[in-house]
Amino acid sequence: MKKLLALLCMMVLVLSLVSCGGSTPAPSGGGDQPSGGDTTPTELSTITLDMSTLFIVPSLEATQKVEDQLNDYLLNTLHESFKVHLIITAIGDYFQKIPMELASGGDEAPDVVQVFSMADWVNQGYIIPLDPYLDNELKPTLDLIGNIVGSGKMSGSTYMMPRYFGTVLDWKFIYNKQMVEDAGVDVSKAKDIDSLELVLADLKAAYPDEHFIVYCDQFANLYRISTKTSLVGTYAATVGDSTTLVNYYETEAYQKAIQKAYEYRQKGYCDPEGSANTLSHDAVVMGGSSKGVIMGHSADADGIAAMFTKTNTYGAEFGAVTIGIDNLATDSLGIGISHSCKDPAAAARFINLLYTDEFVWDTIIYGAEGQDYVWNEDHTKVRYPDGLDFNSVPYNCIYSCGMIGNGFQGLEYETDDESGSDREYGKKLMEMAWCPPLYGFTPNTFNVMNEVTAVSNVIEQYSDVLAFGDVDPSVEYPKFLAALKDAGIDKIVADYQAQVDEWLKTN
């Protein structure tokens, strides 16, 4: 009986060890296991990452090849106690698919998700606080990104790791260089959105049937730059160094933007499609139906001019001139751990690798060596495999590089960069950008969810037609303001202000 009891106790002990985590945890951030004793995990945890892509969704076969190379590295190089299951979802589907899976609470929900709406997902309980992992699993990431982590905080807790990327953009007027030179127009007169009109007027006089900017919906961003107006959440804003919140739609920046949009539409400076458009800004200018465009990139003017010259489809040479550089803004995009994750510590270690381990990030973004790229002889640059290019490689998430982890790392191709970004210039832009007083603050919408729903419905009705210059703001703007107030925007701003006052006590 004593022997049997001892055996039963041993079995209970073994079973309890297996049930508590199921694996031997690896040191934070990977690395070799400590010597002495068997450290082989009894069972690898599986961490599912569902990541959106801005390009074609790769086949399951191509994604499996990437997953296999990633897991071989995690197991045999880092000796990690987890493997990764990789899912790539088109960005248009991601916004509906992931919240539905997180709301269901079933096994289909991924463990690690891109966070596009932190306040909503926190209120719904979709993502968990990362605070238990900040001093260990995620510490290398915190050391890397510094105060940027403020964008991932809400109500005193950290819920996501914000992306580390060139989120400050250099906004440019990009134009058909030959046409501008033939007309003798001096583009150096364009310093900002207001002085750009001097150039557009000259070009309209020279080319009455052409337009040199696409749509006007970007004007609001340019006026926020010039007036130092910073969005707080979606509906409130600060102006200058003040920490007092105002209704964003009542600010000078917003009013100037919609007035300028309508004015430019009336003068024929921009694409007549307006809010009815079905093509993106770059698609219109690349095809030549517009001979210029306003766009923001984390690259300098010369680099963007070269990119547009190379990638347009009608053989034009482009020039570019800067008309504004973003202010710092609390970033709404990051990565978090879902409430259904069974091994959040392993998920936190994986998130850390997205910021601190270049092989992990490169594999998820660029694909599998041999399948999607090959190294040159001295292993310094890569190229597409023979017979393949950017559009035909089996796996390609390069256009998603700024949406996850540390976007300042990456492979260098032998061909010219076609992504419209420059890592060093992007860092420089972030260092020189103006910082608003509430940088890092994210409001919680829990107390005003009904008002937020009502206000969002009003914005959906009025915002696009005003931003694109479809309607006369002298007629429609007063109606918009009245509808916002009826929907409860003042209550939202007041609730956010109370949160700001508390946040300022410790920030």
C-alpha positions as CSV (number, residue, x, y, z in Angstrom):
1,M,0.0,0.0,0.0
2,K,2.8,2.4,0.8
3,K,4.5,1.6,-2.6
4,L,1.2,2.1,-4.4
5,L,0.5,5.4,-2.5
6,A,4.0,6.6,-3.4
7,L,3.4,5.7,-7.1
8,L,0.1,7.6,-7.1
9,C,1.7,10.6,-5.5
10,M,4.4,10.6,-8.2
11,M,1.7,10.3,-11.0
12,V,-0.2,13.3,-9.5
13,L,2.9,15.3,-9.3
14,V,3.8,14.6,-13.0
15,L,0.3,15.3,-14.2
16,S,0.2,18.6,-12.3
17,L,3.5,19.7,-13.8
18,V,2.2,18.9,-17.3
19,S,-1.1,20.8,-16.7
20,C,0.6,23.9,-15.5
21,G,1.8,25.4,-18.7
22,G,2.6,22.2,-20.5
23,S,6.2,23.2,-21.3
24,T,9.4,24.4,-19.9
25,P,9.6,28.2,-20.3
26,A,12.6,29.5,-22.2
27,P,14.6,32.5,-21.0
28,S,13.0,35.9,-22.0
29,G,13.8,36.9,-25.5
30,G,15.1,33.4,-26.5
31,G,18.7,32.3,-26.3
32,D,20.2,29.0,-25.3
33,Q,18.7,27.1,-22.4
34,P,20.8,26.9,-19.2
35,S,23.2,24.0,-19.0
36,G,22.6,21.1,-16.7
37,G,19.7,18.7,-17.0
38,D,17.2,18.0,-19.7
39,T,15.5,21.2,-20.8
40,T,13.6,19.8,-23.8
41,P,10.0,21.1,-23.6
42,T,7.4,18.4,-22.9
43,E,5.1,20.0,-25.3
44,L,5.4,23.2,-27.4
45,S,2.8,25.9,-27.0
46,T,1.3,27.1,-30.3
47,I,1.0,30.8,-30.6
48,T,-1.3,31.9,-33.5
49,L,-0.5,35.2,-35.2
50,D,-3.2,36.5,-37.5
51,M,-1.7,39.4,-39.5
52,S,-3.3,41.6,-42.1
53,T,-1.7,42.3,-45.5
54,L,-2.1,45.3,-47.8
55,F,-1.1,43.1,-50.8
56,I,-2.3,39.8,-52.2
57,V,-3.0,37.1,-49.6
58,P,-0.4,34.3,-50.1
59,S,-1.4,30.8,-50.6
60,L,-1.6,28.4,-47.6
61,E,1.2,26.4,-49.1
62,A,3.5,29.5,-49.4
63,T,2.5,30.6,-45.9
64,Q,3.3,27.1,-44.5
65,K,6.8,27.3,-46.0
66,V,7.3,30.6,-44.1
67,E,5.9,29.1,-40.9
68,D,8.2,26.1,-41.2
69,Q,11.3,28.3,-41.5
70,L,10.2,30.5,-38.6
71,N,9.5,27.5,-36.3
72,D,12.8,25.8,-37.2
73,Y,14.6,29.0,-36.1
74,L,12.5,29.3,-32.9
75,L,13.2,25.7,-31.9
76,N,16.7,25.1,-33.1
77,T,18.4,28.5,-32.8
78,L,16.5,30.3,-30.0
79,H,15.5,27.0,-28.2
80,E,12.1,28.5,-27.5
81,S,9.2,26.7,-25.9
82,F,6.6,27.7,-28.4
83,K,5.9,27.4,-32.1
84,V,4.0,29.9,-34.3
85,H,1.0,29.3,-36.5
86,L,0.8,32.1,-39.1
87,I,-2.4,33.3,-40.7
88,I,-2.4,36.1,-43.3
89,T,-5.7,38.0,-43.8
90,A,-6.6,40.7,-46.3
91,I,-6.8,44.0,-44.5
92,G,-10.4,44.6,-45.7
93,D,-11.5,41.4,-44.1
94,Y,-9.4,41.8,-40.9
95,F,-11.5,44.5,-39.3
96,Q,-14.6,42.2,-39.4
97,K,-13.0,38.8,-39.0
98,I,-10.9,39.4,-35.9
99,P,-13.4,41.1,-33.7
100,M,-15.9,38.4,-34.5
101,E,-13.4,35.7,-33.5
102,L,-12.5,37.5,-30.3
103,A,-16.1,38.0,-29.4
104,S,-16.9,34.3,-29.9
105,G,-14.3,33.4,-27.3
106,G,-13.7,30.0,-29.1
107,D,-10.5,28.3,-30.1
108,E,-10.6,30.0,-33.5
109,A,-9.5,33.3,-32.0
110,P,-5.8,34.0,-32.6
111,D,-3.4,34.5,-29.7
112,V,-1.6,37.6,-31.1
113,V,-3.5,40.2,-33.0
114,Q,-2.9,43.5,-34.7
115,V,-4.8,46.1,-32.7
116,F,-6.5,48.8,-34.8
117,S,-9.0,50.1,-32.2
118,M,-7.4,49.7,-28.7
119,A,-10.1,51.6,-26.8
120,D,-12.9,49.5,-28.3
121,W,-11.1,46.2,-27.9
122,V,-10.2,47.0,-24.3
123,N,-13.8,47.9,-23.5
124,Q,-15.0,44.7,-25.1
125,G,-12.4,42.6,-23.2
126,Y,-10.8,41.3,-26.4
127,I,-7.2,42.0,-25.4
128,I,-5.5,41.5,-22.0
129,P,-3.2,43.9,-20.1
130,L,0.5,43.4,-20.8
131,D,1.7,44.7,-17.5
132,P,2.7,41.3,-16.0
133,Y,5.2,40.9,-18.9
134,L,6.7,44.4,-19.1
135,D,9.6,43.7,-16.7
136,N,10.6,40.4,-18.2
137,E,9.3,39.1,-21.5
138,L,8.7,42.5,-23.1
139,K,11.5,44.5,-21.4
140,P,13.9,44.5,-24.5
141,T,11.1,45.9,-26.5
142,L,10.4,48.6,-24.0
143,D,14.1,49.5,-23.9
144,L,13.9,49.9,-27.7
145,I,10.8,51.9,-28.2
146,G,11.0,54.1,-25.1
147,N,8.2,56.6,-24.7
148,I,6.4,55.3,-27.8
149,V,4.9,52.7,-25.5
150,G,2.6,55.5,-24.3
151,S,0.4,54.9,-27.3
152,G,-0.4,51.4,-26.0
153,K,-1.6,52.6,-22.6
154,M,-5.1,53.2,-21.4
155,S,-6.6,53.7,-17.9
156,G,-3.2,53.0,-16.3
157,S,-2.4,49.7,-18.0
158,T,-0.5,48.8,-21.2
159,Y,-2.7,46.8,-23.6
160,M,-0.6,46.8,-26.8
161,M,3.0,47.3,-28.0
162,P,2.8,50.2,-30.5
163,R,4.6,49.6,-33.8
164,Y,8.1,51.0,-34.0
165,F,8.1,52.6,-37.4
166,G,8.4,55.9,-39.2
167,T,4.9,57.1,-38.4
168,V,5.9,60.7,-38.9
169,L,5.5,61.4,-42.6
170,D,7.1,64.0,-44.9
171,W,4.1,65.3,-46.9
172,K,5.0,66.3,-50.4
173,F,3.5,67.7,-53.6
174,I,4.6,65.2,-56.2
175,Y,4.3,66.3,-59.8
176,N,5.0,65.5,-63.5
177,K,8.4,67.1,-63.8
178,Q,8.4,67.6,-67.6
179,M,5.0,69.3,-67.6
180,V,6.0,71.7,-64.8
181,E,9.3,72.6,-66.4
182,D,7.6,73.1,-69.8
183,A,5.2,75.5,-68.2
184,G,8.0,77.4,-66.4
185,V,6.3,77.0,-63.1
186,D,8.4,77.5,-59.9
187,V,7.4,74.7,-57.5
188,S,9.7,76.0,-54.8
189,K,6.9,78.6,-54.0
190,A,5.0,75.7,-52.4
191,K,5.9,75.6,-48.7
192,D,2.6,74.5,-47.3
193,I,-1.0,73.8,-48.3
194,D,-1.8,77.5,-48.7
195,S,1.2,78.5,-50.8
196,L,0.7,75.4,-52.9
197,E,-2.2,77.3,-54.5
198,L,0.3,79.6,-56.2
199,V,1.7,76.7,-58.1
200,L,-1.6,75.1,-58.8
201,A,-3.0,78.3,-60.3
202,D,0.0,78.6,-62.6
203,L,-0.4,75.0,-63.7
204,K,-4.2,75.4,-64.3
205,A,-3.4,78.4,-66.5
206,A,-0.9,76.4,-68.5
207,Y,-3.0,73.2,-68.7
208,P,-6.7,74.1,-68.4
209,D,-7.8,70.6,-68.9
210,E,-5.5,68.9,-66.5
211,H,-5.4,68.7,-62.7
212,F,-2.3,68.3,-60.5
213,I,-3.7,66.9,-57.2
214,V,-6.0,63.9,-56.7
215,Y,-8.4,64.2,-53.8
216,C,-8.7,66.8,-51.0
217,D,-9.3,64.5,-48.0
218,Q,-5.7,64.9,-46.9
219,F,-6.0,68.6,-46.3
220,A,-7.2,68.1,-42.7
221,N,-3.9,66.5,-41.8
222,L,-1.9,69.3,-43.4
223,Y,-3.8,71.9,-41.5
224,R,-3.4,70.0,-38.2
225,I,0.4,70.2,-38.9
226,S,0.4,74.0,-39.5
227,T,-1.9,74.8,-36.6
228,K,-0.4,72.2,-34.1
229,T,-3.8,70.6,-33.7
230,S,-3.6,67.1,-32.3
231,L,-6.4,64.6,-32.4
232,V,-7.2,62.9,-29.0
233,G,-9.2,59.8,-29.8
234,T,-11.5,60.4,-32.8
235,Y,-13.6,63.4,-31.8
236,A,-11.5,65.6,-29.5
237,A,-8.3,67.6,-30.0
238,T,-5.8,69.9,-28.3
239,V,-4.4,73.0,-30.0
240,G,-0.8,74.1,-29.3
241,D,0.5,73.4,-25.9
242,S,-2.9,73.5,-24.2
243,T,-4.2,70.4,-22.5
244,T,-7.8,71.5,-22.7
245,L,-9.8,69.4,-25.1
246,V,-12.1,70.9,-27.8
247,N,-14.4,69.4,-30.3
248,Y,-12.1,68.7,-33.2
249,Y,-14.7,69.6,-35.8
250,E,-14.9,73.1,-34.4
251,T,-11.2,73.7,-34.7
252,E,-9.5,76.1,-37.2
253,A,-7.7,73.2,-38.7
254,Y,-10.8,71.4,-39.7
255,Q,-12.7,74.4,-40.9
256,K,-9.8,75.5,-43.1
257,A,-9.5,72.0,-44.5
258,I,-13.1,71.7,-45.7
259,Q,-13.1,75.3,-47.0
260,K,-9.9,74.7,-49.0
261,A,-11.2,71.4,-50.3
262,Y,-14.4,73.0,-51.7
263,E,-12.4,75.9,-53.1
264,Y,-10.0,73.6,-54.9
265,R,-12.8,71.6,-56.3
266,Q,-14.5,74.7,-57.7
267,K,-11.3,75.8,-59.3
268,G,-10.7,72.5,-61.0
269,Y,-7.4,71.8,-59.3
270,C,-8.2,68.2,-58.3
271,D,-9.8,65.0,-59.5
272,P,-13.6,65.6,-60.0
273,E,-14.5,62.2,-58.5
274,G,-14.3,63.4,-55.0
275,S,-15.8,61.1,-52.4
276,A,-17.3,59.0,-55.1
277,N,-13.8,57.8,-56.1
278,T,-13.0,54.1,-56.4
279,L,-9.2,54.5,-56.9
280,S,-6.5,55.4,-54.4
281,H,-4.4,58.6,-54.6
282,D,-1.4,56.8,-55.9
283,A,-3.4,54.7,-58.5
284,V,-4.8,57.9,-60.1
285,V,-1.4,59.6,-60.4
286,M,0.5,56.5,-61.4
287,G,-1.9,56.0,-64.3
288,G,-1.6,59.6,-65.4
289,S,-5.2,60.8,-65.1
290,S,-3.8,63.3,-62.5
291,K,-0.5,64.9,-63.2
292,G,0.3,65.4,-59.5
293,V,-0.7,64.3,-56.0
294,I,-0.2,65.2,-52.3
295,M,1.0,62.2,-50.3
296,G,3.0,61.5,-47.2
297,H,6.0,59.1,-46.9
298,S,8.8,58.4,-44.5
299,A,11.3,59.2,-47.3
300,D,12.8,62.5,-48.6
301,A,11.7,64.3,-51.7
302,D,14.4,62.9,-54.0
303,G,13.7,59.4,-53.0
304,I,10.0,59.7,-53.5
305,A,10.5,61.4,-56.9
306,A,12.6,58.5,-58.0
307,M,10.1,56.0,-56.7
308,F,7.2,57.6,-58.6
309,T,9.4,57.9,-61.8
310,K,10.2,54.2,-61.6
311,T,6.7,52.9,-60.8
312,N,4.3,55.1,-62.9
313,T,2.7,53.3,-65.8
314,Y,2.8,56.0,-68.5
315,G,6.6,56.8,-68.6
316,A,6.7,60.1,-66.8
317,E,9.5,61.6,-64.7
318,F,8.4,63.0,-61.4
319,G,9.6,65.7,-59.0
320,A,8.6,66.3,-55.4
321,V,8.7,69.2,-52.9
322,T,7.9,69.0,-49.1
323,I,4.9,71.0,-48.0
324,G,4.6,69.7,-44.4
325,I,6.0,67.3,-41.8
326,D,3.8,65.5,-39.4
327,N,3.5,66.3,-35.7
328,L,3.9,63.4,-33.4
329,A,0.6,61.7,-32.7
330,T,-0.5,58.9,-30.4
331,D,-0.4,55.9,-32.6
332,S,-3.5,53.7,-32.8
333,L,-1.8,50.7,-34.4
334,G,0.0,48.0,-32.5
335,I,0.0,44.4,-31.4
336,G,-1.6,42.7,-28.4
337,I,-2.6,39.4,-26.8
338,S,-6.1,38.1,-27.1
339,H,-8.2,37.2,-24.0
340,S,-8.4,33.6,-25.2
341,C,-4.6,33.0,-25.3
342,K,-3.7,30.0,-23.3
343,D,0.0,30.9,-22.9
344,P,0.2,34.7,-22.7
345,A,3.8,34.6,-21.4
346,A,4.9,32.8,-24.6
347,A,2.8,35.2,-26.7
348,A,4.6,38.1,-25.0
349,R,8.0,36.5,-25.8
350,F,6.9,36.2,-29.4
351,I,5.8,39.8,-29.5
352,N,9.2,40.8,-28.1
353,L,10.9,38.9,-31.0
354,L,9.0,41.0,-33.5
355,Y,10.8,44.0,-32.2
356,T,14.2,42.6,-31.3
357,D,15.0,39.6,-33.6
358,E,15.5,40.6,-37.2
359,F,15.2,37.1,-38.5
360,V,11.7,36.6,-37.0
361,W,10.5,39.9,-38.4
362,D,12.1,39.5,-41.8
363,T,10.6,36.0,-42.2
364,I,7.1,37.2,-41.5
365,I,7.4,40.3,-43.7
366,Y,9.6,39.0,-46.6
367,G,8.9,35.3,-46.6
368,A,11.0,32.2,-46.8
369,E,14.6,32.1,-48.1
370,G,14.7,30.2,-51.4
371,Q,11.0,30.6,-52.0
372,D,10.6,34.4,-51.8
373,Y,14.2,35.7,-51.9
374,V,17.8,34.6,-52.2
375,W,21.0,36.1,-50.9
376,N,23.8,37.5,-53.0
377,E,27.3,35.9,-52.7
378,D,28.5,38.0,-49.7
379,H,25.1,37.7,-47.9
380,T,24.6,41.4,-47.8
381,K,21.6,41.9,-50.1
382,V,18.8,39.8,-51.4
383,R,17.0,39.5,-54.7
384,Y,13.9,37.7,-56.0
385,P,14.4,34.1,-57.1
386,D,15.0,33.7,-60.9
387,G,11.8,34.3,-62.9
388,L,10.0,36.0,-60.0
389,D,9.4,39.6,-59.0
390,F,7.6,41.6,-56.4
391,N,4.2,40.6,-57.8
392,S,4.8,37.0,-58.5
393,V,6.7,35.7,-55.4
394,P,4.5,33.2,-53.5
395,Y,4.7,35.1,-50.2
396,N,5.0,38.9,-49.9
397,C,3.9,41.1,-47.0
398,I,6.4,43.9,-47.7
399,Y,3.7,46.5,-47.9
400,S,2.6,45.5,-44.4
401,C,6.1,46.3,-43.0
402,G,4.9,49.4,-41.1
403,M,2.0,47.7,-39.4
404,I,3.7,45.3,-37.0
405,G,6.8,45.2,-34.8
406,N,10.0,47.0,-35.6
407,G,9.7,48.5,-39.0
408,F,13.1,50.0,-38.9
409,Q,14.7,46.7,-39.6
410,G,14.5,44.7,-42.9
411,L,16.2,43.1,-45.8
412,E,18.0,45.2,-48.4
413,Y,17.2,44.3,-52.0
414,E,19.7,44.6,-54.9
415,T,17.0,46.4,-56.8
416,D,15.9,49.9,-55.8
417,D,13.5,50.2,-52.8
418,E,9.9,50.5,-54.1
419,S,8.2,50.8,-50.7
420,G,8.3,54.6,-50.4
421,S,10.1,54.5,-47.0
422,D,13.6,55.2,-45.7
423,R,14.4,53.8,-42.3
424,E,17.1,56.3,-41.4
425,Y,15.0,59.3,-42.7
426,G,12.0,57.9,-40.9
427,K,13.9,57.9,-37.6
428,K,15.1,61.5,-38.3
429,L,11.5,62.6,-38.9
430,M,10.3,61.2,-35.6
431,E,13.2,62.9,-33.8
432,M,12.4,66.4,-35.3
433,A,8.6,66.2,-35.1
434,W,6.7,68.5,-32.7
435,C,5.3,66.6,-29.7
436,P,1.7,67.5,-28.5
437,P,1.0,67.8,-24.8
438,L,-1.1,64.7,-24.5
439,Y,1.2,62.4,-26.6
440,G,0.6,58.9,-25.4
441,F,-2.9,59.5,-23.9
442,T,-5.7,57.3,-25.3
443,P,-9.2,57.9,-24.0
444,N,-11.5,55.1,-22.8
445,T,-14.9,55.3,-24.4
446,F,-16.7,53.0,-21.9
447,N,-18.7,55.8,-20.2
448,V,-19.9,57.4,-23.5
449,M,-20.4,54.4,-25.8
450,N,-23.9,55.4,-26.8
451,E,-22.8,58.9,-27.7
452,V,-19.8,57.5,-29.6
453,T,-22.1,55.4,-31.7
454,A,-24.4,58.3,-32.4
455,V,-21.6,60.7,-33.2
456,S,-19.9,58.1,-35.5
457,N,-23.2,57.8,-37.5
458,V,-23.3,61.6,-38.0
459,I,-19.6,61.7,-39.1
460,E,-20.3,58.9,-41.6
461,Q,-23.1,61.1,-43.1
462,Y,-21.2,64.4,-43.4
463,S,-17.4,63.8,-43.1
464,D,-16.5,62.5,-46.5
465,V,-18.5,65.0,-48.6
466,L,-17.0,67.9,-46.6
467,A,-13.4,66.5,-46.7
468,F,-13.5,65.8,-50.4
469,G,-15.0,69.2,-51.2
470,D,-18.2,67.7,-52.7
471,V,-20.5,70.2,-50.9
472,D,-20.4,73.9,-49.9
473,P,-19.3,74.1,-46.3
474,S,-21.2,77.3,-45.8
475,V,-24.4,75.3,-46.2
476,E,-23.5,71.8,-44.9
477,Y,-21.0,72.6,-42.1
478,P,-23.5,74.2,-39.7
479,K,-25.8,71.2,-40.2
480,F,-22.9,68.9,-39.4
481,L,-22.1,70.8,-36.1
482,A,-25.7,70.8,-35.0
483,A,-26.0,67.1,-35.6
484,L,-22.8,66.4,-33.7
485,K,-24.1,68.3,-30.7
486,D,-27.5,66.6,-30.8
487,A,-25.6,63.2,-30.9
488,G,-23.7,64.1,-27.7
489,I,-20.2,65.1,-28.8
490,D,-19.9,67.7,-26.0
491,K,-20.5,64.9,-23.5
492,I,-17.7,62.8,-25.1
493,V,-15.3,65.7,-24.9
494,A,-16.2,66.4,-21.3
495,D,-15.7,62.7,-20.4
496,Y,-12.3,62.6,-22.2
497,Q,-11.3,65.8,-20.3
498,A,-11.9,64.2,-17.0
499,Q,-9.7,61.3,-18.0
500,V,-7.0,63.7,-19.2
501,D,-7.0,65.5,-15.8
502,E,-6.4,62.2,-14.1
503,W,-3.7,61.1,-16.6
504,L,-1.8,64.4,-16.2
505,K,-1.4,63.7,-12.5
506,T,1.0,60.9,-13.2
507,N,2.3,61.8,-16.7
